[in-house]
Amino acid sequence: MLRHESPRGVRFTARVEEWRRQGERVEFRGRRIHVHRRSGAGPTLLLLHGFPSSSYDWRGVLERLGDRAVLAFDFLGFGLSDKPRDHVYSLSWQADLTEELVGRFAKGPIFIVAHDMGTSVATELMARGLGGELDMELVGAFLFNGSMLQARARPTVAQKLLRSRLGPLAARLTTRQAFSHQFRSVFSAAHPPADEELDDQWALITAQRGHRLGHELVRYMDERERYADRWHGAFRDWPKRLSLAWGMSDPVARLEVLAGLRELRPSAAVTELAGVGHYPQIEAPKRLSEAILRATSAP
């Protein structure tokens, strides 16, 4: 398979290399962050990815969003952004990063679209908005397949290992084979990831030896428990437009999570994606894009 040399000698697939070239690297608090942005009609769609992947997940959606303005980036520790060993990875830091990038690149109204871990960054931003502490004009949110109610989710075996006392060892022993098995396991039987997708995701995770950081990055699950009252309250009480989409065959953010979210916010519209697993943006980008456009165009 054709591969290209990236910065620091990392070898990327041709597809990932093209994605890298389409973006740019900016600095925040001494860390370099990979950003993908485009101008267009507003409000700007702020795309927040999940664990353990990156903004690369959005590529199939981006081409279906027409002329919409978009801002996407890799959280610190993920994808093409820096992956420092001396950093305490917190969702609060990632939310600070999000606010900074919006301030630099996305003037005007912002509409969040968030998946997986990104949904908790979104609820932190919503909580800041409720407290009058948010430095952006956030007008709506569209959240999907995120285990925001951690107690109702079913983490993968890899996530459980990374959270345990064996986490550092599990991270060091992560292999392409083990990653592929776990990644496949969260997709639906109807939409398994292609081998090329696995190649690309593994290349992005292993850039800067990021696969050795899994035990640090997975701490966001601890934060979901620690800040449950704050983030659940934000989901319930935030006064702006809020809707959901859900891959109904998700084995991680399973239907029990969705049921709990419906209990918290009965008014939230839900698009049910039958036969789709944890990664609707990869498994069914057309259906997800249509749902995003409906949500962002609603009055």
KOLKOLVO-518011 format. One line per 10 residues: number of its first residue (from 0); for each residue x, y, z of C-alpha. Coordinates in nm, 4 decimals, always signed. Example, Ala and Ser with C-alpha at 12.3 -4.5 7.8 and 13.67 -1.06 7.14 Angstrom:
KOLKOLVO-518011
0	+1.2300:-0.4500:+0.7800; +1.3670:-0.1060:+0.7140
//
This chain:
KOLKOLVO-518011
0	+0.0000:+0.0000:+0.0000; +0.1271:+0.3470:-0.0917; +0.2254:+0.5513:+0.2113; +0.3717:+0.8966:+0.2595; +0.6128:+1.0368:+0.5125; +0.4515:+1.2824:+0.7520; +0.6266:+1.5149:+0.9967; +0.8453:+1.3333:+1.2535; +0.8834:+1.0377:+1.0203; +0.5368:+0.8887:+1.0728
10	+0.4153:+0.6902:+0.7736; +0.0613:+0.7717:+0.6621; -0.1678:+0.6161:+0.4084; -0.2207:+0.8265:+0.0964; -0.5735:+0.9101:+0.2147; -0.4568:+1.0340:+0.5526; -0.1754:+1.2299:+0.3919; -0.4270:+1.4069:+0.1690; -0.6399:+1.4867:+0.4745; -0.3341:+1.6282:+0.6491
20	-0.2565:+1.8521:+0.3520; -0.6102:+1.9884:+0.3492; -0.5728:+2.1086:+0.7078; -0.3355:+2.3285:+0.9005; -0.1470:+2.3187:+1.2281; -0.2017:+2.5937:+1.4833; -0.0634:+2.6419:+1.8321; -0.2539:+2.6587:+2.1606; -0.0740:+2.6748:+2.4959; +0.2427:+2.5477:+2.3349
30	+0.0724:+2.2486:+2.1680; +0.0174:+2.2037:+1.7961; -0.3360:+2.1245:+1.6862; -0.4550:+1.9962:+1.3480; -0.7455:+2.2067:+1.2171; -0.9708:+2.1536:+0.9169; -1.1911:+2.4497:+0.8281; -1.3841:+2.6012:+0.5435; -1.5886:+2.9142:+0.4991; -1.9504:+2.9101:+0.3893
40	-2.3054:+2.9675:+0.4999; -2.3703:+2.9862:+0.8716; -2.4067:+2.9103:+1.1463; -2.0662:+2.7428:+1.1502; -2.0866:+2.3707:+1.2182; -1.8393:+2.2843:+1.4927; -1.7581:+1.9124:+1.4579; -1.6281:+1.7392:+1.7726; -1.4958:+1.3849:+1.7324; -1.4756:+1.0942:+1.9742
50	-1.2317:+0.8466:+2.1290; -1.0009:+0.7040:+2.0010; -1.0286:+0.8557:+1.6549; -1.0102:+1.2094:+1.5121; -1.1620:+1.4695:+1.2824; -1.0832:+1.2334:+0.9942; -1.4088:+1.0594:+1.0897; -1.6033:+1.3525:+0.9436; -1.4780:+1.3337:+0.5845; -1.7827:+1.1487:+0.4505
60	-2.0141:+1.3982:+0.6179; -1.8207:+1.7058:+0.5055; -1.8742:+1.6345:+0.1372; -2.2493:+1.6143:+0.1983; -2.2935:+1.9380:+0.3923; -2.3134:+2.1572:+0.0845; -2.1991:+2.5147:+0.1353; -2.2045:+2.5095:+0.5163; -1.9194:+2.6708:+0.7068; -1.7322:+2.4073:+0.9054
70	-1.4689:+2.3948:+1.1781; -1.3250:+2.0555:+1.2743; -1.0046:+1.9701:+1.4583; -0.8221:+1.6920:+1.6397; -0.8351:+1.7151:+2.0169; -0.4977:+1.7168:+2.1862; -0.3689:+1.3582:+2.2002; -0.5644:+1.2476:+1.8935; -0.5131:+1.2183:+1.5194; -0.2685:+1.4706:+1.3774
80	-0.2502:+1.6956:+1.6838; +0.0347:+1.6788:+1.9328; +0.0389:+1.3875:+2.1753; +0.2476:+1.5002:+2.4725; +0.3452:+1.2561:+2.7458; +0.3575:+1.5245:+3.0166; -0.0024:+1.6419:+2.9798; -0.3022:+1.5686:+3.2007; -0.5756:+1.5020:+2.9470; -0.8992:+1.6605:+3.0667
90	-1.2195:+1.7489:+2.8882; -1.2021:+2.0951:+3.0428; -0.8719:+2.1520:+2.8591; -1.0274:+2.0252:+2.5371; -1.3209:+2.2626:+2.5909; -1.0764:+2.5514:+2.6401; -0.9112:+2.4517:+2.3127; -1.2497:+2.4456:+2.1416; -1.3347:+2.7951:+2.2612; -0.9987:+2.9266:+2.1451
100	-1.0279:+2.7791:+1.7958; -1.3821:+2.9095:+1.7556; -1.2604:+3.2541:+1.8564; -0.9842:+3.2427:+1.5958; -1.1614:+3.0846:+1.3010; -1.5408:+3.0902:+1.3337; -1.6905:+3.4296:+1.3977; -2.0664:+3.4437:+1.4439; -2.3191:+3.1775:+1.5471; -2.1944:+2.8251:+1.6211
110	-2.3857:+2.4971:+1.6007; -2.2155:+2.1983:+1.7654; -2.2228:+1.8529:+1.6075; -2.0622:+1.6033:+1.8448; -1.9962:+1.2294:+1.8678; -1.8852:+1.0009:+2.1522; -1.6300:+1.1798:+2.3764; -1.7063:+1.5006:+2.1888; -2.0589:+1.5006:+2.3347; -1.9104:+1.5543:+2.6812
120	-1.6998:+1.8443:+2.5564; -2.0261:+1.9785:+2.4142; -2.2090:+1.9473:+2.7465; -1.9202:+2.1236:+2.9232; -1.9581:+2.4118:+2.6771; -2.3332:+2.4100:+2.7387; -2.2706:+2.4225:+3.1149; -2.0395:+2.7199:+3.0636; -2.3133:+2.8863:+2.8626; -2.5637:+2.8332:+3.1438
130	-2.3181:+2.9939:+3.3839; -2.2525:+3.2929:+3.1607; -1.8927:+3.1801:+3.1093; -1.8935:+3.0842:+2.7406; -1.7044:+3.3006:+2.4952; -1.8937:+3.1995:+2.1798; -2.2416:+3.2422:+2.0342; -2.3613:+2.8846:+2.0658; -2.7066:+2.8566:+1.9067; -2.7667:+2.4812:+1.8965
140	-2.6311:+2.1305:+1.9358; -2.6725:+1.7961:+1.7607; -2.5327:+1.5048:+1.9620; -2.5078:+1.1397:+1.8639; -2.3876:+0.8096:+2.0057; -2.2132:+0.9464:+2.3090; -2.2167:+0.7675:+2.6444; -2.3123:+1.0838:+2.8318; -2.4885:+0.8684:+3.0912; -2.1801:+0.6620:+3.1676
150	-2.3526:+0.4240:+3.4066; -2.5866:+0.3071:+3.1293; -2.3142:+0.2510:+2.8702; -2.1207:-0.0666:+2.7981; -1.7511:+0.0176:+2.7446; -1.5417:-0.2030:+2.5208; -1.2978:-0.4545:+2.6667; -1.0122:-0.2262:+2.5600; -1.1633:+0.0728:+2.7419; -1.2088:-0.1326:+3.0575
160	-0.8473:-0.2475:+3.0449; -0.7162:+0.1034:+2.9820; -0.9119:+0.2351:+3.2818; -0.7822:-0.0400:+3.5110; -0.4532:-0.0573:+3.7020; -0.3238:-0.2507:+3.4010; -0.3907:+0.0493:+3.1771; -0.0282:+0.1520:+3.1118; +0.0624:-0.2060:+3.0221; -0.2458:-0.2446:+2.8017
170	-0.1503:+0.0731:+2.6162; +0.2071:-0.0442:+2.5613; +0.0849:-0.3772:+2.4269; -0.1724:-0.2329:+2.1865; -0.1276:-0.3841:+1.8403; -0.2836:-0.3315:+1.5012; -0.4653:-0.6637:+1.5346; -0.6093:-0.5790:+1.8764; -0.7134:-0.2323:+1.7611; -0.8837:-0.3688:+1.4494
180	-1.0789:-0.6226:+1.6533; -1.2032:-0.3590:+1.8988; -1.2827:-0.1029:+1.6293; -1.4816:-0.3539:+1.4258; -1.6747:-0.4571:+1.7350; -1.8489:-0.1189:+1.7686; -1.9744:-0.1132:+1.4076; -2.3006:-0.2719:+1.3007; -2.3027:-0.6036:+1.1185; -2.4567:-0.4246:+0.8204
190	-2.1751:-0.1666:+0.7929; -1.8403:-0.3153:+0.8986; -1.5350:-0.0924:+0.8517; -1.3391:-0.1527:+0.5322; -0.9766:-0.2602:+0.5525; -0.8778:+0.0826:+0.4181; -1.0658:+0.2470:+0.7035; -0.8758:+0.0344:+0.9533; -0.5465:+0.1268:+0.7837; -0.6284:+0.4959:+0.8070
200	-0.7497:+0.4889:+1.1668; -0.4473:+0.2906:+1.2836; -0.2110:+0.5320:+1.1059; -0.3737:+0.8261:+1.2829; -0.3757:+0.6609:+1.6238; -0.0113:+0.5532:+1.6000; +0.1139:+0.8945:+1.4822; +0.3607:+1.0185:+1.7463; +0.3099:+0.6799:+1.9161; -0.0318:+0.7889:+2.0299
210	-0.1447:+0.4290:+2.0805; +0.0805:+0.4255:+2.3889; -0.1330:+0.7013:+2.5461; -0.4656:+0.5185:+2.5577; -0.4658:+0.4897:+2.9384; -0.4247:+0.8671:+2.9654; -0.6787:+0.9593:+2.6986; -0.9488:+0.7317:+2.8381; -0.9637:+0.9388:+3.1575; -1.2534:+1.1257:+3.0036
220	-1.4706:+0.8370:+3.1229; -1.3721:+0.9123:+3.4835; -1.4663:+1.2755:+3.4263; -1.8089:+1.1739:+3.2983; -1.8691:+1.0219:+3.6404; -1.7069:+1.3048:+3.8373; -1.8975:+1.5838:+3.6607; -2.2205:+1.3950:+3.5990; -2.4388:+1.6448:+3.7842; -2.2925:+1.9390:+3.5936
230	-2.3098:+1.7816:+3.2484; -2.6408:+1.6027:+3.2906; -2.7874:+1.9252:+3.4214; -2.6579:+2.1146:+3.1199; -2.8126:+1.8600:+2.8857; -3.1447:+1.8946:+3.0681; -3.1557:+2.2712:+3.1205; -2.9671:+2.4322:+2.8315; -3.2251:+2.6597:+2.6647; -3.1045:+2.6446:+2.3036
240	-3.1913:+2.3983:+2.0262; -3.0770:+2.0463:+2.1123; -3.1421:+1.7302:+1.9116; -3.0053:+1.3780:+1.8957; -2.9335:+1.1107:+1.6394; -2.8592:+0.7519:+1.7359; -2.7117:+0.4491:+1.5654; -2.9585:+0.2009:+1.7087; -2.7184:-0.0953:+1.6882; -2.4495:+0.0725:+1.8984
250	-2.3082:-0.1808:+2.1495; -2.1340:+0.0907:+2.3569; -2.3621:+0.3962:+2.3753; -2.6473:+0.1500:+2.3721; -3.0213:+0.2091:+2.3728; -3.0256:+0.2393:+2.7520; -2.8171:+0.5573:+2.7164; -3.0597:+0.7007:+2.4629; -3.3563:+0.6134:+2.6865; -3.1951:+0.7981:+2.9760
260	-3.1299:+1.1043:+2.7635; -3.4915:+1.1053:+2.6538; -3.5921:+1.0992:+3.0192; -3.3640:+1.3940:+3.0938; -3.4882:+1.6012:+2.8000; -3.8185:+1.4735:+2.6604; -3.8404:+1.7655:+2.4163; -3.5221:+1.6691:+2.2296; -3.5934:+1.5468:+1.8779; -3.4297:+1.2117:+1.7996
270	-3.3354:+1.0691:+1.4609; -3.3158:+0.6908:+1.4970; -3.0648:+0.5328:+1.2570; -3.1744:+0.1709:+1.2310; -2.9040:-0.0832:+1.1535; -2.6211:+0.1595:+1.2346; -2.3614:+0.1158:+1.5085; -2.1371:+0.3490:+1.7049; -1.9930:+0.5410:+1.4072; -2.2849:+0.6765:+1.2001
280	-2.0569:+0.9319:+1.0326; -1.8554:+0.6429:+0.8835; -2.1274:+0.3782:+0.8525; -2.4081:+0.5966:+0.7137; -2.2714:+0.9427:+0.6290; -2.5583:+1.0301:+0.3956; -2.8258:+0.9570:+0.6562; -2.6347:+1.1388:+0.9282; -2.5673:+1.4404:+0.7072; -2.9347:+1.4684:+0.6229
290	-3.0183:+1.4608:+0.9942; -2.7580:+1.7295:+1.0679; -2.8941:+1.9566:+0.7971; -3.2506:+1.9094:+0.9232; -3.1449:+1.9909:+1.2781; -2.9489:+2.3006:+1.1836; -3.2216:+2.4374:+0.9569; -3.5064:+2.3901:+1.2043; -3.6547:+2.7111:+1.3468
//
